[in-house]
Amino acid sequence: MEKLITCKIRILCIYDRSCQIEKKFFTIGIPREVYAIIQVIQAAFMLSHNIRKNTTLLLVFQEEGFMIKYIGKELHFLGPDARSIGLLLMKALTKRNLLERRNIYQSTPGIWIEKVNMDELLERISKDYEIIIADEKLDVQLTGFQSEKRIMLLLNNTKSPLEIQKEHSWKIGAKNQPNHSRAFLTILKFYSIFDNLKQEKENEIK
C-alpha cells in the first residue's frame, strides 16, 4: 500500500458544454449553472488558509472538445470567494476560440485551456490512475478505498464513461444530492475521508 502523504489527486468533472459568463453576474447574481462550476473549483482547492497543492482539476466540456485544467501547485491568483474564482474561469473561457490555432493556452498561472479527446483522455487515466467513481445510486460513502500515489475522482455530471465504470470498483456515493451541487458535495465528502486517512497514516509514522 502506498503512502497517502505523497498522494496526487486529480478530479475530472464532465459537462456537456461550457457556459457563458459575464462580469455583471458578480453584481446582479450568478446563474446556477455557473455557480455550480465555481463550487467545484472551491471544493477542489480551498483549505482554511491555503490551496491544495497536490490537486489538479479538469473541467471537460465534451461537445466543444476542450477542457480547463487547474494545477494546484501553480495557482497564484485563485482566491476562495466566488467572484475571484468566477473571474478567472471567465478569463479562461474567453480563450476558447484561440484553440482553433493552437492546442493549449495558459490563461493565468496554473490555469490552462486545451483541446481534449475524451476517448484518449479516459484511456490515459485508466492506465495511470486509481479511479474513484461518483455513483448516484449509492449513499454518500466511499467503499473499497485504499491509499495510492495517484487517485482520480471521476464526477460524471452528464455522460458516463461506462468502459471505465466496468473496470474499476472504487466508488463514492452521491445519492439524494441536488443535481446542481452534487459534484461540489461529493468532492467535499471525498476530501473529508481522504484527509482523515492521511492523518491516520501520519500518526502511524510518528
Secondary structure, 3 states (H helix, E strand, C coil): CCCHHHCEEEEEEEECCCCCCCCCHHHHCCCHHHHHHHHHHHHHHECCCCECCCEEEEEEECCCCEEEEEEHHHCCCCCCCHHHHHHHHHHHHCCHHHHHCCCEEEEECCEEEEECCHHHHHHHHHHHCEEEEEECCCCCCEECCCCCCEEEEEEECCCCCHHHHHHCCCEEECCCCCHHHHHHHHHHHHHHHHHHHHHHHHHHHC
